[in-house]
């Protein structure tokens, strides 16, 4: 059965093939380097789109003995591969434009090129909006990367269109190569950002935006006997999230009571997220210093009075130690 992610990427691949064909036609009709830069990026769109479709198919496979955390990290590889192809295309575009500044070539049928680029730019813009919406809804880094890349292609087409209009009305041919160099540089920058984000995912770089959203949920649903949460970490496997943390509970709770409290926390986090989440929570017993921040008013073994309620934030919830008003 085809998943929603696969449907989005299949549609993107089909549209990208049609757009690529239109842009290559425009290049052969006009011999414009700036149009070639747009056409090459579309070839990259098709290649990367096919790889993205494959990676999402692999990522959707369930966990197995060889991949206990699932196959989601292939989405980072897909994003990085796309970024690498984008950067290579940008370097080639800049090189060819510089060469043609030194060795000019005649342009022709610029008016036809204008119509074709305008049409393909509009199609790419609509496709990018669709992919960014689906990527956010499905929490897919691959679809998001594809959408951002195609949006950059659409914006490039807008700038290219302005450049072609300028060439058409002034008949200054070297403008074509200047426009191509500008777009080539932008394409290289886009590719670099995609590769950097891919590497960050593979290296399990902390995603503070996700953590802060979860912190808001935890603070809003906090119970008095959740004395503190610390060592909070989120690892992304494509669109799947793996969360682990420590929670400090009253030391006199039995195993069943601790389990019930952990289950409540899991259910709260899961109910507020559209992602598939696997949660591991370790329960710590409170210590004497915890009394100063503990909100359990009727605690039968309290050693000190309550001095302060600590609000969980990004800085303290990710720290690997129990919260207290004195150092542990």
C-alpha positions, 0 to 999 in steps of 0.5 A: 500500500502506498503511503501518504509520503510516497504519494506526495513524492510520486506527484513531485517526481512526475511534475519535476520530469515535465518541468525539466523537459520544458526547461531543456526545451527552452535552453535548446531554443534559446542557447541561454546559460541562465536558462541552462542553470534552471534546467540543470537544477531541474535535472537534479530535482528529478534525480533527487526526487527519485532517491527521496521516493526510495528513501521514504519507502525504506524509512517506512519499513518496521524495526527489525533485529538489524535496525532496532531503531527503524530505518528512518535515518536514510531520510537524512542521507536522501537530504544530503544526497540532494544537497550534494547534487544541487551544489555540483550543479551550481558549480557547473553553472558558475563555471560555464557562465564565466567561460561564456563571458570570455567566449560569448555565444549568440542568444535567440528566441528569448521571447519563447524562453520567457514564456516557458520559464514563467510557466515552469516557475509557477508550476514549481511554486505551487508544487513547493507549497504542496510539498512543504505543507505535506512535509510539515503535516507528515513530519518528513525531512525528505519531503521538506528538503524536496519542497525547499529545493523546489521552492528555491528553483521557483524563486530562481525562475522568478529572478531568471525571468526578470533577467530574460526580460532585461535581455529581451528589451536591451539586447545586452547578451552578457547579462545572461551570464551574469544572471547565471553566475548569480543563480549558480551561487545561490544554488551552491548555497542551497545545496550546502544548507541541505548537506549541513542539515543532513549531517546534523541529523546523522550526527544526532544534533540536538533539535531545540525547537522540538524539545522546546515544544515538548517542554511547553506541553510538560509544563502545561500538564505538570503534576506536583509529584513530578519533582523534576525532569532532567537529562532530556534528549530527543533523537530523530530517525527521519520523521520518527522521534526517540525520547529519553529522560529522567524524572525525579519522583518521591522515593517512597513510591512503589514500582507500580506507582512509578510505572503509572506516572511514567505512563501518564507522561508518555501519553501526554507527549504522544497525544500532542504530537503527529510523529511516531515517538518511542519514549524511554523514561528512567525514574529517580528517587528524590533526595533531601535537597529535592524538598526545596523544589518539591510541590507535594504538600502532604509529603509524609517524609519532607525534610525541608519546606518548599522554597521555589517551583522550578519551571522547566526550560531548555537549559535545565531540562537537558542538564544531566542532574537532579534539579535543586536549589543547591548543587548535588 
